[in-house]
């Protein structure tokens, strides 16, 4: 044991009897140690085991694949069915450039074929989202576990890593509560900081920072948006289909996302809200007052929408305006919509003035649904921020600063939209990390 390693224990356990602890600690040797048994980690461990033996997978949870198991509401949106070029365009420019090699090396078709060969068929929805036919995320995890078992990957569940040290001889020492793992290569796939109950508590960010890596500030992404005050009780559970959600700061639009919305007891969720959450959080950080504004008819111009409204008013002139608005937006929102428009719900359609009609049209395209109060990091489906992509090789996933250290999955500064893009990024970067870590030891 070298001096650096010894003094680590002296500092770490100075209130304990150090020598007996060291002597009783179990030591395991491996060629490759993968930390984190999520989508990226399991792919990395499996792929590296195709080239070398002695691959171990350390997981802090009792079961591997915890975040996969809850993805897509337990149905598991495995990937997206678009072309590689279309998929890459869904990411920010620097992310797109970084992911290009990995997405071509291990494609969305590759993950679907891998699952199919092991008994899990998938299908693609009209929106491109790909799910297992069974709608059971456990089926996906079980395929990976089967691959790991058949490849002789040793899995250590309930084994949270406390620290990682690289010694002078180039080996990595991974310290847990009761074990010491010594590995020639390490693949970090420990995830981000979202949904911490699944084990993604941001440990990897600290380890990478200690190794000299830059960590882009961590922020929530694909998270529900909270309102203050919270939505009225009668709104809760109401969906707004195919709308455009705008995050407004005074007269500036910080984000505009099209898709479905769901009004919750705390604010809004659904694809449009989740995709707008990162920009909304950035605006909150600046201390700006933020409103969530809905365009109910993003596919129609003001002129087109005016024709639709006029036709309804003329054809149903004897009806109350409330009845007509209920045909245009979700029923439970109609009364509040009219109040915001300054119109009594009991007014007959033929009594609506040109000025009132103008206000209705304005609200159909620009309805303030609530004031944004907070967006929680732990509620995000993914984490924005992480290890700076400029410091990781996009063709190997190896650190440019520390030889033998690889990083993949959500620990990287990558955050794509809803639709299977982030899982594909995890699969692809995990595959590349495993491929290159494994081949580097192939002859050893």
C-alpha positions as CSV (number, residue, x, y, z in Angstrom):
1,X,0.0,0.0,0.0
2,X,1.6,3.3,-1.1
3,X,1.7,6.4,1.2
4,X,-1.0,8.3,-0.6
5,X,-3.4,5.4,-0.2
6,X,-2.5,4.9,3.4
7,X,-2.9,8.5,4.4
8,X,-6.3,8.5,2.7
9,X,-7.4,6.0,5.3
10,X,-5.8,7.8,8.1
11,X,-7.8,10.9,7.2
12,X,-11.0,9.1,6.3
13,X,-11.1,6.9,9.4
14,X,-9.1,8.8,11.9
15,X,-11.8,8.3,14.5
16,X,-11.7,4.6,14.1
17,X,-9.1,1.9,14.7
18,X,-7.4,2.2,11.3
19,X,-5.2,-0.9,11.1
20,X,-7.9,-3.5,12.0
21,X,-10.2,-1.9,9.5
22,X,-7.6,-2.1,6.7
23,X,-6.7,-5.7,7.6
24,X,-10.4,-6.9,7.5
25,X,-11.3,-5.1,4.3
26,X,-12.0,-7.4,1.4
27,X,-10.0,-6.8,-1.7
28,X,-11.1,-7.6,-5.2
29,X,-9.1,-7.3,-8.4
30,X,-10.5,-6.6,-11.8
31,X,-9.5,-5.5,-15.3
32,X,-12.5,-3.1,-15.6
33,X,-14.7,-1.7,-13.0
34,X,-18.0,-0.1,-14.1
35,X,-19.7,2.1,-11.5
36,X,-23.5,2.3,-11.9
37,X,-25.8,-0.4,-13.3
38,X,-28.1,1.9,-15.3
39,X,-28.6,2.0,-19.0
40,X,-25.0,3.3,-19.8
41,X,-23.3,1.1,-17.1
42,X,-24.9,-2.2,-18.1
43,X,-24.2,-1.6,-21.8
44,X,-20.6,-0.6,-20.9
45,X,-20.0,-3.7,-18.7
46,X,-21.6,-6.1,-21.3
47,X,-19.6,-4.6,-24.2
48,X,-16.3,-4.5,-22.4
49,X,-16.8,-8.2,-21.4
50,X,-16.9,-9.1,-25.1
51,X,-13.2,-8.2,-25.3
52,X,-11.7,-9.0,-21.9
53,X,-12.4,-10.9,-18.7
54,X,-12.5,-9.6,-15.2
55,X,-15.3,-7.1,-15.6
56,X,-17.2,-6.0,-12.5
57,X,-20.2,-3.8,-12.1
58,X,-20.8,-1.9,-8.9
59,X,-24.3,-0.7,-8.1
60,X,-25.4,1.2,-5.0
61,X,-29.0,0.0,-5.2
62,X,-30.3,-3.5,-4.4
63,X,-31.3,-4.0,-8.0
64,X,-29.7,-2.8,-11.2
65,X,-31.6,-0.6,-13.7
66,X,-33.7,1.3,-11.2
67,X,-34.1,4.3,-13.5
68,X,-34.9,2.2,-16.5
69,X,-37.6,0.4,-14.5
70,X,-39.5,3.7,-13.9
71,X,-38.9,5.2,-17.4
72,X,-42.0,6.0,-19.4
73,X,-44.1,5.4,-16.4
74,X,-42.8,1.8,-16.2
75,X,-43.4,1.2,-19.9
76,X,-39.9,2.2,-20.9
77,X,-39.5,4.5,-23.9
78,X,-36.4,2.6,-25.0
79,X,-35.3,4.9,-27.9
80,X,-36.7,7.0,-30.8
81,X,-37.4,5.6,-34.2
82,X,-36.1,8.5,-36.3
83,X,-33.0,8.5,-38.5
84,X,-29.7,9.2,-36.7
85,X,-29.5,12.7,-38.3
86,X,-33.0,13.5,-37.1
87,X,-32.2,12.2,-33.6
88,X,-29.0,14.2,-33.3
89,X,-30.8,17.4,-34.3
90,X,-32.8,17.2,-31.1
91,X,-29.8,17.9,-29.0
92,X,-27.9,21.2,-28.6
93,X,-25.1,21.8,-31.1
94,X,-22.2,20.7,-28.9
95,X,-24.1,17.7,-27.7
96,X,-25.0,16.7,-31.3
97,X,-21.3,17.0,-32.3
98,X,-20.2,14.9,-29.3
99,X,-22.9,12.2,-29.8
100,X,-22.5,11.7,-33.6
101,X,-19.9,9.0,-33.4
102,X,-21.6,7.1,-30.6
103,X,-25.0,7.2,-32.3
104,X,-23.6,5.7,-35.4
105,X,-21.5,3.2,-33.5
106,X,-24.5,1.8,-31.6
107,X,-27.8,2.9,-33.2
108,X,-31.4,2.9,-32.2
109,X,-31.8,-0.1,-34.6
110,X,-29.0,-1.8,-32.7
111,X,-30.7,-1.6,-29.3
112,X,-34.0,-2.7,-30.8
113,X,-32.3,-5.7,-32.5
114,X,-30.4,-6.6,-29.3
115,X,-33.7,-6.7,-27.4
116,X,-35.4,-8.7,-30.1
117,X,-32.7,-11.3,-30.1
118,X,-33.4,-11.9,-26.5
119,X,-37.2,-12.1,-26.7
120,X,-38.3,-8.5,-26.3
121,X,-40.1,-7.1,-29.3
122,X,-40.5,-3.4,-29.7
123,X,-42.9,-1.1,-31.7
124,X,-42.8,2.5,-32.8
125,X,-45.6,4.9,-32.1
126,X,-46.7,7.6,-34.5
127,X,-44.6,10.2,-32.6
128,X,-41.5,8.0,-33.0
129,X,-41.3,6.8,-29.5
130,X,-40.2,3.1,-29.2
131,X,-41.5,0.9,-26.5
132,X,-41.4,-2.9,-25.7
133,X,-44.6,-4.6,-26.9
134,X,-45.1,-5.7,-23.3
135,X,-45.0,-2.1,-22.0
136,X,-43.0,-3.6,-19.1
137,X,-39.6,-1.9,-18.4
138,X,-38.6,-5.0,-16.3
139,X,-38.4,-7.0,-19.5
140,X,-35.8,-4.6,-20.9
141,X,-33.7,-4.7,-17.7
142,X,-33.9,-8.5,-17.7
143,X,-32.4,-8.7,-21.1
144,X,-29.4,-6.7,-19.9
145,X,-29.0,-8.8,-16.8
146,X,-29.1,-11.9,-19.0
147,X,-26.4,-10.5,-21.2
148,X,-24.2,-9.6,-18.2
149,X,-24.7,-13.1,-16.7
150,X,-23.8,-14.9,-19.9
151,X,-20.7,-12.7,-20.3
152,X,-19.5,-13.5,-16.7
153,X,-19.7,-9.9,-15.5
154,X,-19.7,-9.9,-11.7
155,X,-22.4,-7.6,-10.3
156,X,-22.0,-6.2,-6.8
157,X,-25.4,-4.8,-5.8
158,X,-25.8,-2.6,-2.6
159,X,-22.2,-1.5,-3.0
160,X,-22.0,2.3,-3.1
161,X,-18.5,3.6,-4.0
162,X,-17.2,6.1,-1.5
163,X,-14.1,7.2,-3.2
164,X,-11.8,6.5,-6.2
165,X,-8.0,6.9,-6.2
166,X,-5.6,6.4,-9.0
167,X,-2.2,5.1,-7.7
168,X,1.2,5.7,-9.0
169,X,1.3,2.4,-10.8
170,X,-1.8,3.4,-12.8
171,X,-4.4,1.2,-11.0
172,X,-7.6,2.6,-9.7
173,X,-8.6,1.9,-6.1
174,X,-12.4,2.0,-5.5
175,X,-13.3,2.3,-1.8
176,X,-16.7,1.1,-0.5
177,X,-17.8,0.6,3.1
178,X,-16.3,-2.9,3.4
179,X,-14.4,-3.6,0.2
180,X,-11.5,-2.3,-1.9
181,X,-11.7,-2.9,-5.6
182,X,-8.5,-2.6,-7.6
183,X,-9.0,-2.1,-11.4
184,X,-6.9,-1.3,-14.4
185,X,-9.7,0.7,-16.0
186,X,-12.8,2.5,-14.6
187,X,-16.0,3.4,-16.4
188,X,-18.0,6.0,-14.6
189,X,-21.7,5.5,-15.4
190,X,-23.1,6.8,-12.0
191,X,-25.8,9.0,-13.5
192,X,-26.8,12.6,-12.6
193,X,-28.6,14.1,-9.7
194,X,-32.3,13.6,-10.7
195,X,-34.7,11.1,-9.1
196,X,-32.2,10.5,-6.2
197,X,-34.4,7.8,-4.8
198,X,-33.1,5.7,-7.8
199,X,-29.5,6.2,-6.6
200,X,-28.4,9.0,-8.9
201,X,-27.1,11.3,-6.2
202,X,-24.4,13.1,-8.1
203,X,-21.4,11.1,-6.7
204,X,-19.7,10.9,-10.0
205,X,-19.6,14.7,-10.4
206,X,-17.4,15.0,-7.3
207,X,-15.1,12.1,-8.4
208,X,-14.6,13.6,-11.8
209,X,-14.0,17.1,-10.3
210,X,-11.4,15.6,-8.0
211,X,-9.7,14.1,-11.1
212,X,-9.5,17.7,-12.5
213,X,-12.5,17.7,-14.7
214,X,-14.8,20.7,-15.2
215,X,-18.3,20.2,-14.1
216,X,-20.9,22.3,-16.0
217,X,-23.4,23.6,-13.4
218,X,-26.1,21.0,-12.6
219,X,-29.7,22.0,-13.3
220,X,-33.0,20.2,-13.7
221,X,-34.2,19.1,-17.2
222,X,-37.4,17.4,-18.2
223,X,-38.9,18.3,-14.9
224,X,-42.5,19.3,-13.9
225,X,-43.0,23.1,-13.4
226,X,-44.4,24.3,-10.2
227,X,-46.8,27.3,-9.9
228,X,-47.6,29.7,-7.1
229,X,-50.5,29.8,-6.5
230,X,-51.1,26.2,-7.4
231,X,-53.8,25.5,-10.1
232,X,-57.5,25.4,-8.9
233,X,-58.6,22.0,-7.7
234,X,-61.0,21.6,-10.7
235,X,-58.2,22.0,-13.2
236,X,-56.0,19.2,-11.7
237,X,-55.7,16.2,-14.1
238,X,-56.9,18.3,-17.1
239,X,-54.8,17.7,-20.3
240,X,-54.3,20.3,-23.0
241,X,-53.5,18.5,-26.3
242,X,-51.0,19.7,-28.9
243,X,-50.6,23.2,-27.6
244,X,-47.6,25.5,-27.5
245,X,-46.2,26.4,-24.1
246,X,-44.3,29.6,-23.8
247,X,-42.2,30.6,-20.8
248,X,-42.5,34.3,-20.6
249,X,-40.3,36.7,-18.7
250,X,-42.0,40.1,-19.0
251,X,-41.9,40.6,-22.8
252,X,-39.2,38.0,-23.5
253,X,-40.0,34.4,-24.5
254,X,-37.4,32.2,-22.8
255,X,-38.8,29.0,-24.3
256,X,-41.5,27.8,-26.7
257,X,-42.3,24.1,-26.8
258,X,-45.1,22.3,-28.6
259,X,-46.8,19.2,-27.3
260,X,-49.2,17.9,-24.7
261,X,-49.6,19.5,-21.3
262,X,-51.0,18.1,-18.1
263,X,-52.3,20.3,-15.3
264,X,-51.3,18.9,-11.9
265,X,-52.0,19.8,-8.3
266,X,-48.7,21.7,-8.2
267,X,-48.4,23.2,-11.7
268,X,-47.9,21.6,-15.1
269,X,-46.3,18.4,-16.5
270,X,-46.4,16.6,-19.8
271,X,-44.0,16.7,-22.7
272,X,-44.3,20.5,-23.4
273,X,-43.7,21.4,-19.8
274,X,-40.8,19.0,-19.3
275,X,-39.0,20.2,-22.4
276,X,-39.5,23.9,-21.3
277,X,-38.3,23.3,-17.7
278,X,-34.6,23.8,-18.3
279,X,-35.0,27.3,-19.8
280,X,-37.6,28.1,-17.2
281,X,-35.1,27.2,-14.5
282,X,-32.4,29.4,-16.0
283,X,-34.8,32.3,-16.0
284,X,-35.7,31.6,-12.3
285,X,-32.0,31.7,-11.5
286,X,-31.9,35.2,-12.8
287,X,-34.7,36.2,-10.4
288,X,-37.1,37.0,-13.2
289,X,-40.9,36.8,-12.8
290,X,-42.0,34.0,-15.1
291,X,-45.4,33.2,-16.6
292,X,-46.5,30.0,-18.3
293,X,-48.5,30.9,-21.4
294,X,-50.5,28.5,-23.6
295,X,-51.3,28.8,-27.3
296,X,-54.2,26.4,-27.7
297,X,-54.0,26.6,-31.5
298,X,-50.3,26.9,-32.6
299,X,-51.2,25.4,-36.0
300,X,-53.6,28.3,-36.8
301,X,-52.8,31.9,-37.6
302,X,-54.9,34.6,-35.9
303,X,-56.8,35.1,-39.1
304,X,-57.6,31.4,-39.5
305,X,-58.6,31.1,-35.8
306,X,-60.9,34.2,-36.2
307,X,-62.8,32.5,-39.0
308,X,-63.3,29.4,-36.9
309,X,-64.6,31.4,-34.0
310,X,-66.9,33.6,-36.2
311,X,-68.4,30.5,-37.7
312,X,-69.2,29.0,-34.3
313,X,-70.7,32.3,-33.0
314,X,-72.9,32.6,-36.1
315,X,-74.1,29.0,-36.2
316,X,-74.8,28.9,-32.4
317,X,-75.9,32.5,-31.9
318,X,-78.5,31.6,-29.3
319,X,-76.1,29.7,-27.0
320,X,-74.1,31.1,-24.1
321,X,-70.5,32.0,-24.9
322,X,-69.4,29.5,-22.3
323,X,-70.8,26.7,-24.3
324,X,-68.9,27.8,-27.4
325,X,-65.6,28.2,-25.5
326,X,-66.0,24.7,-24.1
327,X,-65.9,23.5,-27.7
328,X,-62.6,25.2,-28.2
329,X,-60.6,24.4,-25.1
330,X,-60.9,21.9,-22.2
331,X,-64.3,22.3,-20.5
332,X,-62.9,22.8,-17.0
333,X,-60.8,25.7,-18.1
334,X,-63.5,27.5,-20.0
335,X,-65.1,29.6,-17.3
336,X,-61.7,30.9,-16.0
337,X,-60.7,31.6,-19.6
338,X,-63.7,33.9,-20.0
339,X,-63.1,35.6,-16.7
340,X,-59.5,36.4,-17.9
341,X,-61.0,37.7,-21.1
342,X,-63.4,40.0,-19.2
343,X,-66.5,38.3,-20.6
344,X,-69.5,37.0,-18.6
345,X,-70.0,33.2,-19.2
346,X,-73.8,33.8,-19.5
347,X,-73.6,36.2,-22.4
348,X,-75.2,34.9,-25.6
349,X,-73.0,34.4,-28.6
350,X,-74.9,37.0,-30.7
351,X,-74.2,39.5,-28.0
352,X,-70.4,39.2,-28.3
353,X,-68.9,42.5,-29.5
354,X,-66.1,42.8,-31.9
355,X,-63.8,43.9,-29.0
356,X,-64.8,40.9,-26.9
357,X,-64.2,38.6,-29.8
358,X,-60.7,40.1,-30.2
359,X,-60.0,39.4,-26.5
360,X,-61.1,35.8,-26.9
361,X,-58.8,35.3,-29.9
362,X,-56.0,36.9,-28.0
363,X,-56.5,34.5,-25.1
364,X,-56.8,31.4,-27.4
365,X,-53.3,32.3,-28.6
366,X,-51.9,33.7,-25.3
367,X,-53.5,32.3,-22.2
368,X,-51.6,32.8,-18.9
369,X,-52.0,29.4,-17.2
370,X,-49.9,30.2,-14.1
371,X,-46.9,31.8,-12.5
372,X,-43.8,29.7,-12.2
373,X,-42.4,29.3,-8.7
374,X,-39.8,26.5,-8.8
375,X,-38.4,23.6,-10.7
376,X,-36.8,20.9,-8.6
377,X,-33.6,19.1,-9.5
378,X,-34.7,15.8,-8.0
379,X,-37.9,15.8,-10.0
380,X,-36.2,16.0,-13.4
381,X,-36.1,13.0,-15.6
382,X,-32.5,13.9,-16.5
383,X,-29.9,16.3,-15.3
384,X,-28.6,19.2,-17.4
385,X,-25.0,19.9,-16.8
386,X,-22.2,17.5,-15.9
387,X,-18.8,16.6,-17.1
388,X,-17.6,19.0,-19.8
389,X,-17.8,17.3,-23.1
390,X,-14.6,19.0,-24.3
391,X,-12.7,16.9,-21.7
392,X,-14.0,13.5,-22.9
393,X,-13.1,11.8,-26.2
394,X,-16.3,11.4,-28.3
395,X,-14.9,8.4,-30.1
396,X,-13.8,6.4,-26.9
397,X,-15.5,8.1,-23.9
398,X,-12.1,8.1,-22.2
399,X,-11.0,11.1,-20.2
400,X,-8.6,13.4,-21.9
401,X,-7.1,14.2,-18.5
402,X,-6.9,10.8,-16.8
403,X,-5.7,7.7,-18.7
404,X,-7.9,4.7,-18.1
405,X,-10.9,6.6,-16.8
406,X,-14.0,6.5,-19.0
407,X,-17.3,8.4,-18.5
408,X,-20.7,7.7,-20.2
409,X,-24.4,8.3,-19.7
410,X,-26.0,11.1,-17.7
411,X,-22.8,12.0,-15.9
412,X,-21.9,13.8,-19.1
413,X,-23.2,17.3,-19.9
414,X,-26.0,16.0,-22.2
415,X,-29.8,16.5,-21.9
416,X,-32.0,15.7,-24.8
417,X,-35.8,16.1,-25.1
418,X,-38.6,13.7,-24.2
419,X,-39.0,10.7,-26.5
420,X,-36.3,8.1,-25.8
421,X,-33.3,10.4,-26.9
422,X,-31.7,10.3,-23.5
423,X,-31.8,6.6,-23.1
424,X,-30.3,6.2,-26.5
425,X,-27.5,8.6,-25.5
426,X,-26.9,6.4,-22.5
427,X,-26.9,3.2,-24.5
428,X,-24.6,4.6,-27.2
429,X,-22.1,6.2,-25.0
430,X,-22.0,3.2,-22.7
431,X,-21.4,0.9,-25.7
432,X,-18.5,3.1,-26.9
433,X,-17.0,3.3,-23.4
434,X,-17.2,-0.5,-23.0
435,X,-15.9,-1.2,-26.5
436,X,-12.8,1.0,-26.0
437,X,-12.0,0.1,-22.4
438,X,-12.4,-3.6,-23.3
439,X,-10.2,-3.5,-26.5
440,X,-7.5,-1.6,-24.6
441,X,-7.1,-4.7,-22.4
442,X,-7.8,-7.3,-25.0
443,X,-4.2,-8.6,-25.1
444,X,-3.5,-8.2,-21.4
